[in-house]
């Protein structure tokens, strides 16, 4: 699976941003799609993930301020982020994982290149 994330950029605190991740290659339906982020000097952390049927899980990092969705017809997954804070500044990574796999970042099946989100105060 090849993953291409886009939509990062500079946003002011309190603003919103939507990231997209287009997948190609293997069958999109075979994978749970997710988002991680990694701030400078910190470990990569799970933002959340979504199954083919739309079941979602959110990590603690952006719970309540983010929404993950997917358009299976377009092989695309989205991360809508609201009420952004400077602490959300990070490189955001799209990921694909086979069903049942752990979402430990050391064990994810496929990664996309990250997209940088910078939140200014």
C-alpha angles and dihedrals in degrees: 000000000000116000126196118188124195142163102075122136146116119316134168122246111276092029132116136237135183121211123198131202121194117201128203137171116042126040109298091209091063093068141068107224123217149169130230131179135204124197121199110285094004135102122261110266134194117252094181147285142232133210128222090263093050102259108151138201124191129200121221096258098081104004111153093015101064138058126196119202136164137209105209093189089059097037088234135132125197137205115202111194123191136181090023119199131198087253088066090067105122146112107276119213130198116218139187124206133179115246112277095021121130118255092222101133091232091062106041114129101222136013133195124212110271129253120216121236117190120188116196124205 
